[in-house]
Amino acid sequence: MPVPETLRRLLKPPITQAWPGLIDSYRPWLPVTDRTPVVSLGEGATPLVPAPALEQRLGRGIRVWLKVDGLNPTGSFKDRGMTMAVSKAKEDGAEAVICASTGNTSAAAAAYARRGGMRAYVLIPDGYVAQGKLAQALVYGAEVLAVKGNFDRALAIVREVAERYPVTLVNSLNPYRLQGQKTAAFEIVDVLGDAPDWLCIPMGNAGNITAYWMGFQEYRQNGRSRGLPRMMGFQAAGAAPLVSGTTVEDPETVATAIRIGNPANRARALQVREESGGGFAAISDEAILEAYRFLASQEGVFCEPASAASVAGLLSRAEEVPAGARVVCVLTGNGLKDPGTALENGSAGFHAGLQPDLETVARVLGF
Ligand SMILES: *Cc1c(COP(=O)(O)O)cnc(C)c1O
């Protein structure tokens, strides 16, 4: 198997040259020119980590890899889209960007906008953003507006603001976001040498599943892969409008990154399912948290709850996976984003208030 282009570039000795970020790495595939001022923080080239514990659980020779996109600069895949959206906004002379966010978009928008010398305005649902994400937006220097409504309401407001005032919308309705995000599919094919058989991914606004499908299709059209994956999209049971086919007025789930009742990319997501022969399913919060703990404690990979929906979804559809199939689960965000959920769900091994002596410690250790 020939060494893929991106990998060869990475391996070229001496390994002193840093990864230049995804725009410079995939420039021919992206709508940029020499005049585009690239705003990059070195996003992309995230690890594709084998998942032996999951493979053992699934059996039948099924291979599984985790696309650990929580290792991007601000801790989620949103950086892939934001490097493109902010670079193009800068090219157009924008001085400010705005977004509605369940948290990760605001962190990415804040970081890239400030890096590009622009102001960042973010609207978040008051009380429903994981602590790490809010902390990021504040420290990066965004103006954070917490509104007493859910994400869907916040998005409706920022769309109107961007229409009336001189500020660029950087939600996934911005077409450059999906252009940047499609590079994750390129990276998977570059490493595996072909497309996987299944791609499992969490869905909120369904921009990412749309972007991956775009990436897989473009690579195949250009002979970079032979196949295309079945696109398997998963939502939290309390916020599953793409599964139920209706709008969810009051979405509710522990997976706050996908707590969305009216997905902006609904039509495109349905088209992806159709074209790829894929499937969507709703996953309970219990199953999401079980996968979340399993990934951390058995694979050593700490993702945020929304990301674990991809693995919980795979487990829920396990009988349908063909023997020997190659599966990639997208882990969209870093576990450190949401310390609250982590502390509530990882406390089984926590022994507090111990006397500081050898006898006590040895007893707790079981000796
Ligand atoms: C944004 C986000 C999602 C959902 O992606 P969509 O493109 O809205 O479907 C999933 N997981 C995490 C961690 C996210 O930040």
The ligand as a MOL file (V3000), in Angstrom:
LIG
                    3D

  0  0  0     0  0            999 V3000
M  V30 BEGIN CTAB
M  V30 COUNTS 15 15 0 0 0
M  V30 BEGIN ATOM
M  V30 1 C -20.9630 20.5310 17.2730 0
M  V30 2 C -20.7650 19.2070 17.8980 0
M  V30 3 C -21.4610 18.0530 17.4700 0
M  V30 4 C -22.5280 18.1040 16.4290 0
M  V30 5 O -22.0710 18.4370 15.1550 0
M  V30 6 P -23.1340 18.9250 14.0550 0
M  V30 7 O -22.3220 19.3570 12.9160 0
M  V30 8 O -23.8980 20.0360 14.6940 0
M  V30 9 O -24.0190 17.7620 13.7770 0
M  V30 10 C -21.1510 16.8470 18.0520 0
M  V30 11 N -20.2370 16.7510 19.0320 0
M  V30 12 C -19.5640 17.8300 19.4840 0
M  V30 13 C -18.5700 17.6500 20.5660 0
M  V30 14 C -19.7930 19.0840 18.9310 0
M  V30 15 O -19.1330 20.1420 19.4000 0
M  V30 END ATOM
M  V30 BEGIN BOND
M  V30 1 1 1 2
M  V30 2 1 2 3
M  V30 3 2 2 14
M  V30 4 1 3 4
M  V30 5 2 3 10
M  V30 6 1 4 5
M  V30 7 1 5 6
M  V30 8 2 6 7
M  V30 9 1 6 8
M  V30 10 1 6 9
M  V30 11 1 10 11
M  V30 12 2 11 12
M  V30 13 1 12 13
M  V30 14 1 12 14
M  V30 15 1 14 15
M  V30 END BOND
M  V30 END CTAB
M  END
